[in-house]
Amino acid sequence: MRPSRNGYQGPSAPDHSAAPLDLAFILLTVLVLGVSLALPAEALPAVVLCPFRATTGLPCPGCGLTHAFCAIGHGDFVQAWAYNPFGFAFYAGALGLLAWPVLRRRCPSLLSRAVASPWFVRGPVALVAAMWVFGLWRMWSVWAG
């Protein structure tokens, strides 16, 4: 809002400073979700791209996320869980990234409260911690079994 001499607070100019970043997020997210909808998990190459797995032969905490994304995109939730159960959290996060620019413009007070919440940081930290616990358990089960 811009103040005037008589105290009237007229409409402020829209903030377009984040528009290129919003467009980049939308395009990247549409690309990732589009690939997950276009390719079934079985169609992905059997090439090991994970440097940790290529070096040690053990799966890292993120191994299977691409396959899980593609399985979720095709509605095969059981198979997605088998690939990597954290695929669901990341798929939801991708959908959230797709909605973020729209919500930022339409509901700025809601997003400012969400960002100010301690769970805005605690949630991702807890997700990463749980993912590492899962990854260590999976590495141990492959190594021991």
C-alpha positions as CSV (number, residue, x, y, z in Angstrom):
1,M,0.0,0.0,0.0
2,R,1.2,3.5,-0.7
3,P,0.3,6.2,1.8
4,S,-1.0,9.6,0.5
5,R,-1.3,13.0,2.1
6,N,-4.9,12.3,3.3
7,G,-4.0,8.9,4.8
8,Y,-5.6,6.9,2.1
9,Q,-3.9,3.6,1.5
10,G,-4.4,2.8,-2.2
11,P,-3.5,-0.5,-3.8
12,S,0.1,-1.2,-4.1
13,A,1.8,-2.3,-7.3
14,P,2.0,-6.1,-7.7
15,D,5.4,-7.6,-6.9
16,H,6.8,-9.2,-10.0
17,S,10.3,-9.7,-8.7
18,A,9.9,-13.5,-8.2
19,A,8.1,-14.1,-11.6
20,P,11.2,-15.6,-13.4
21,L,11.9,-17.9,-10.4
22,D,8.2,-18.9,-10.3
23,L,8.3,-19.8,-13.9
24,A,11.5,-21.8,-13.5
25,F,9.9,-23.8,-10.6
26,I,6.8,-24.4,-12.6
27,L,8.6,-25.6,-15.7
28,L,11.0,-27.8,-13.8
29,T,8.2,-29.3,-11.7
30,V,6.0,-29.9,-14.8
31,L,9.0,-31.6,-16.5
32,V,9.6,-33.9,-13.5
33,L,5.9,-34.7,-13.0
34,G,5.4,-35.1,-16.8
35,V,8.2,-37.7,-17.0
36,S,6.7,-39.5,-14.1
37,L,3.4,-39.7,-16.0
38,A,4.9,-40.5,-19.3
39,L,7.3,-43.3,-18.3
40,P,6.4,-46.4,-16.3
41,A,9.0,-47.4,-13.8
42,E,9.8,-50.5,-15.7
43,A,10.8,-48.4,-18.8
44,L,13.6,-46.6,-16.9
45,P,17.1,-47.7,-17.8
46,A,18.7,-50.4,-15.6
47,V,21.9,-48.3,-15.5
48,V,23.1,-47.4,-11.9
49,L,23.4,-43.7,-11.8
50,C,24.0,-43.4,-8.0
51,P,27.7,-42.9,-7.4
52,F,27.3,-44.4,-3.9
53,R,25.7,-47.6,-5.2
54,A,28.1,-47.8,-8.1
55,T,31.0,-47.6,-5.6
56,T,29.7,-49.7,-2.7
57,G,27.0,-51.9,-4.2
58,L,24.7,-50.7,-1.4
59,P,21.6,-48.5,-1.9
60,C,21.8,-44.9,-0.7
61,P,18.8,-43.3,1.1
62,G,17.6,-41.8,-2.2
63,C,18.0,-44.9,-4.4
64,G,14.7,-45.8,-6.0
65,L,13.2,-42.3,-5.8
66,T,13.0,-42.0,-9.6
67,H,11.4,-45.4,-10.0
68,A,9.0,-44.5,-7.1
69,F,8.0,-41.2,-8.8
70,C,7.2,-43.0,-12.1
71,A,5.3,-45.7,-10.2
72,I,3.2,-43.0,-8.4
73,G,2.6,-41.3,-11.7
74,H,1.0,-44.5,-13.0
75,G,-1.0,-45.2,-9.8
76,D,1.1,-48.2,-8.8
77,F,1.4,-47.2,-5.2
78,V,2.5,-50.7,-3.9
79,Q,5.4,-50.8,-6.3
80,A,6.3,-47.2,-5.5
81,W,6.5,-48.1,-1.8
82,A,8.8,-51.0,-2.6
83,Y,11.1,-48.8,-4.6
84,N,11.4,-46.1,-1.9
85,P,8.6,-45.1,0.5
86,F,9.9,-41.5,0.6
87,G,8.8,-41.1,-3.0
88,F,5.4,-40.2,-1.8
89,A,6.7,-37.3,0.3
90,F,8.8,-36.0,-2.6
91,Y,5.9,-36.4,-5.1
92,A,3.7,-34.4,-2.7
93,G,6.5,-31.8,-2.4
94,A,6.6,-31.6,-6.2
95,L,2.9,-30.9,-6.3
96,G,3.4,-28.3,-3.6
97,L,6.1,-26.6,-5.7
98,L,3.7,-26.5,-8.6
99,A,1.1,-24.8,-6.4
100,W,3.5,-22.5,-4.6
101,P,3.6,-19.6,-7.1
102,V,-0.2,-19.5,-7.3
103,L,-0.6,-19.7,-3.6
104,R,2.0,-17.0,-3.0
105,R,0.0,-14.6,-5.1
106,R,-3.5,-15.6,-4.0
107,C,-2.9,-16.3,-0.3
108,P,0.1,-14.4,0.8
109,S,-0.9,-14.3,4.5
110,L,-1.4,-18.1,4.6
111,L,2.0,-18.7,3.1
112,S,3.7,-16.2,5.4
113,R,2.2,-17.9,8.4
114,A,3.3,-21.3,7.0
115,V,6.9,-20.1,6.4
116,A,7.0,-18.5,9.9
117,S,5.9,-21.9,11.5
118,P,8.7,-23.8,13.1
119,W,7.5,-26.9,11.1
120,F,8.5,-25.2,7.9
121,V,12.1,-26.1,8.9
122,R,11.4,-29.0,11.3
123,G,9.4,-31.0,8.7
124,P,12.1,-31.2,6.1
125,V,14.7,-31.9,8.7
126,A,12.6,-34.7,10.1
127,L,12.0,-36.0,6.6
128,V,15.8,-36.1,5.9
129,A,16.5,-37.7,9.3
130,A,13.9,-40.4,8.7
131,M,15.2,-40.9,5.2
132,W,18.8,-41.5,6.5
133,V,17.5,-43.9,9.2
134,F,15.6,-45.8,6.4
135,G,18.7,-45.7,4.2
136,L,21.0,-47.0,6.9
137,W,18.5,-49.8,7.7
138,R,18.3,-50.7,4.0
139,M,22.1,-50.7,3.6
140,W,22.5,-52.9,6.6
141,S,19.8,-55.3,5.4
142,V,21.5,-55.6,2.0
143,W,24.9,-55.9,3.5
144,A,23.9,-58.5,6.2
145,G,21.5,-60.4,4.0
